[in-house]
């Protein structure tokens, strides 16, 4: 890979999506910002069938079945979208990569499904991971604000107990990842979090910001 693969991860309510939008709108040089939650082609087929055939997927399919579709969508997108970008020399900042999927598998699916994460081993190793470290109360407050703004209910994996389990899980899993991981204090204001990440990007990807000059 010629470009750099940078991943963002952390519990729900840590600010990943907001920061990704800010990075996307900041006009980074030679860089694409995207998420593993976009263009989920196999899941979209299920959602389309649900709408057209008027059934509820939760009444028919297990969480495990939907998770298999999600893993397939992520692998498809990385091979068909992310890898070509990296091979062309572009940097990719990716929200919710393999560590997030492995954590969800471990925490919320039956133990017999842990093998599903093995499929992710075919994907490229990130050049750097950025972990959004936030306390549970702040995360819950942000999730509540988002739900009030959008009129949607929290996902079952966004309960207080689930967030605690995720935070503990990430702390354990990070030590087993084979790429450098930077912890960012995500309890700060969003502008301070952005500034911290911008500094990391300047060190990791030369000339990613237009104000950088060759010295």
C-alpha positions as CSV (number, residue, x, y, z in Angstrom):
1,X,0.0,0.0,0.0
2,X,1.3,3.4,-0.9
3,X,-1.2,5.4,1.1
4,X,-1.7,5.4,4.9
5,X,-4.7,3.6,6.5
6,X,-5.8,5.4,9.7
7,X,-8.7,4.1,11.7
8,X,-10.9,5.8,14.3
9,X,-12.5,3.7,17.1
10,X,-14.0,4.1,20.5
11,X,-17.3,3.5,22.3
12,X,-20.6,5.0,21.1
13,X,-20.8,8.7,22.0
14,X,-17.1,9.3,21.9
15,X,-17.3,11.7,18.9
16,X,-15.9,9.5,16.1
17,X,-18.6,10.3,13.6
18,X,-18.5,14.1,14.3
19,X,-14.7,14.1,13.9
20,X,-14.9,12.1,10.7
21,X,-17.3,14.7,9.3
22,X,-15.0,17.5,10.4
23,X,-12.0,15.8,8.8
24,X,-14.0,15.2,5.6
25,X,-15.0,18.9,5.4
26,X,-11.5,20.2,6.2
27,X,-10.1,19.6,2.7
28,X,-7.4,17.2,3.6
29,X,-4.9,16.7,0.8
30,X,-4.9,13.3,-1.0
31,X,-7.1,11.8,1.7
32,X,-10.5,10.1,1.8
33,X,-12.6,9.9,4.9
34,X,-15.2,7.1,5.1
35,X,-16.8,4.6,7.5
36,X,-17.4,0.8,7.6
37,X,-21.1,1.7,8.2
38,X,-21.5,3.2,4.7
39,X,-22.3,1.3,1.5
40,X,-23.2,-1.9,3.4
41,X,-24.4,-3.6,0.3
42,X,-25.4,-7.0,1.7
43,X,-27.3,-5.5,4.6
44,X,-29.0,-3.1,2.3
45,X,-30.4,-6.1,0.4
46,X,-31.9,-7.4,3.6
47,X,-33.4,-3.9,4.4
48,X,-34.8,-3.7,0.9
49,X,-36.5,-7.1,1.2
50,X,-37.9,-6.0,4.6
51,X,-39.5,-3.0,3.1
52,X,-40.8,-4.6,-0.1
53,X,-42.1,-7.8,1.5
54,X,-43.4,-6.1,4.7
55,X,-41.7,-8.1,7.4
56,X,-39.5,-7.4,10.4
57,X,-35.9,-8.8,10.2
58,X,-35.8,-9.1,13.9
59,X,-38.7,-11.5,13.9
60,X,-37.0,-13.8,11.4
61,X,-33.3,-13.4,11.4
62,X,-30.8,-13.6,14.3
63,X,-28.2,-11.0,15.2
64,X,-25.6,-13.4,14.0
65,X,-27.1,-13.5,10.5
66,X,-27.1,-9.7,10.2
67,X,-23.5,-9.7,11.5
68,X,-22.4,-12.1,8.8
69,X,-23.8,-9.7,6.2
70,X,-22.0,-6.8,7.9
71,X,-18.7,-8.6,7.8
72,X,-19.2,-9.5,4.2
73,X,-20.0,-5.8,3.4
74,X,-16.9,-4.6,5.2
75,X,-14.6,-7.0,3.3
76,X,-16.3,-6.2,0.0
77,X,-15.8,-2.4,0.6
78,X,-12.2,-2.7,1.7
79,X,-11.2,-4.7,-1.3
80,X,-13.2,-2.8,-3.9
81,X,-13.0,0.8,-2.5
82,X,-10.4,1.2,0.3
83,X,-7.5,-0.9,-1.1
84,X,-7.6,0.7,-4.6
85,X,-7.4,4.1,-2.9
86,X,-4.4,3.1,-0.8
87,X,-2.7,1.5,-3.8
88,X,-3.1,4.7,-5.8
89,X,-1.3,6.6,-3.0
90,X,-4.3,8.1,-1.2
91,X,-4.6,8.1,2.5
92,X,-7.8,6.6,4.0
93,X,-9.3,7.6,7.4
94,X,-11.7,4.9,8.3
95,X,-14.3,4.9,11.1
96,X,-15.1,1.6,12.8
97,X,-12.7,-1.0,11.4
98,X,-11.9,-4.6,12.3
99,X,-11.2,-4.0,16.0
100,X,-14.8,-2.7,16.4
101,X,-16.3,-5.7,14.6
102,X,-14.3,-8.1,16.7
103,X,-15.3,-6.4,19.9
104,X,-19.0,-6.5,18.9
105,X,-18.7,-10.2,18.0
106,X,-17.1,-11.0,21.3
107,X,-19.6,-9.1,23.4
108,X,-23.0,-9.5,21.8
109,X,-23.0,-12.7,19.8
110,X,-23.0,-16.3,21.0
111,X,-19.5,-17.7,21.7
112,X,-19.8,-20.1,18.9
113,X,-19.8,-17.2,16.5
114,X,-16.4,-15.8,17.6
115,X,-14.9,-17.7,14.6
116,X,-16.6,-15.1,12.3
117,X,-13.9,-12.6,13.1
118,X,-11.4,-14.9,11.4
119,X,-12.7,-13.7,8.0
120,X,-11.4,-10.2,8.9
121,X,-7.8,-11.4,8.9
122,X,-7.6,-11.0,5.1
123,X,-7.9,-7.2,5.5
124,X,-4.9,-4.8,5.6
125,X,-3.4,-3.8,9.0
126,X,-3.8,-0.1,9.8
127,X,-0.8,2.2,9.9
128,X,-2.2,3.8,13.0
129,X,-5.3,3.6,15.2
130,X,-6.8,6.5,17.0
131,X,-8.8,5.5,20.1
132,X,-11.4,8.0,21.4
133,X,-11.2,7.6,25.2
134,X,-14.3,8.9,26.8
135,X,-16.0,8.4,30.2
136,X,-19.3,6.6,30.3
137,X,-21.4,9.6,31.5
138,X,-20.2,11.8,28.7
139,X,-20.9,9.1,26.2
140,X,-24.4,8.6,27.5
141,X,-25.1,12.3,27.4
142,X,-24.0,12.6,23.8
143,X,-26.1,9.5,22.8
144,X,-29.1,11.1,24.4
145,X,-28.6,14.4,22.6
146,X,-28.2,12.5,19.3
147,X,-31.4,10.5,19.9
148,X,-33.4,13.7,20.8
149,X,-32.0,15.4,17.6
150,X,-32.8,12.5,15.3
151,X,-35.9,11.1,16.9
152,X,-34.4,7.6,17.0
153,X,-34.0,5.2,19.9
154,X,-30.5,4.1,21.1
155,X,-29.2,0.8,19.7
156,X,-29.3,-2.1,22.3
157,X,-25.5,-2.0,22.3
158,X,-25.6,1.6,23.5
159,X,-27.0,0.9,27.0
160,X,-24.9,1.9,30.0
161,X,-24.0,-1.7,30.7
162,X,-23.0,-2.3,27.0
163,X,-20.9,0.9,27.0
164,X,-19.0,-0.2,30.1
165,X,-18.4,-3.6,28.6
166,X,-17.2,-2.1,25.3
167,X,-14.8,0.3,27.1
168,X,-13.3,-2.6,29.1
169,X,-13.1,-4.7,25.9
170,X,-11.3,-2.1,24.0
171,X,-8.7,-1.7,26.8
172,X,-8.0,-5.4,26.6
173,X,-8.0,-5.7,22.8
174,X,-5.8,-2.7,22.1
175,X,-2.8,-4.5,23.7
176,X,-3.2,-7.3,21.2
177,X,-3.3,-5.2,18.1
178,X,-0.2,-5.2,15.9
179,X,-0.1,-1.5,14.9
180,X,0.5,1.7,16.9
181,X,-2.6,3.1,18.7
182,X,-2.9,6.7,20.0
183,X,-5.3,7.4,22.8
184,X,-7.1,10.7,22.5
185,X,-8.9,12.3,25.5
186,X,-12.4,12.5,23.9
187,X,-13.9,14.2,27.0
188,X,-12.5,17.5,25.8
189,X,-14.4,19.8,23.5
190,X,-14.8,18.6,20.0
191,X,-12.4,21.3,18.7
192,X,-9.7,20.2,21.1
193,X,-10.2,16.6,20.0
194,X,-9.9,17.7,16.4
195,X,-6.7,19.6,17.1
196,X,-5.2,16.6,18.7
197,X,-6.0,14.3,15.8
198,X,-4.9,17.0,13.3
199,X,-1.5,17.0,15.0
200,X,-1.3,13.2,14.7
201,X,-2.2,13.3,11.0
202,X,0.5,15.9,10.3
203,X,3.1,13.5,11.7
204,X,1.7,10.4,10.1
205,X,0.8,11.7,6.6
206,X,3.2,14.5,5.4
207,X,1.5,17.3,3.6
208,X,-2.0,16.2,4.5
209,X,-2.8,19.8,5.4
210,X,-2.3,22.6,2.9
211,X,-0.4,24.7,5.4
212,X,2.4,22.2,5.7
213,X,5.6,23.1,3.9
214,X,8.8,21.3,3.1
215,X,11.5,22.5,5.4
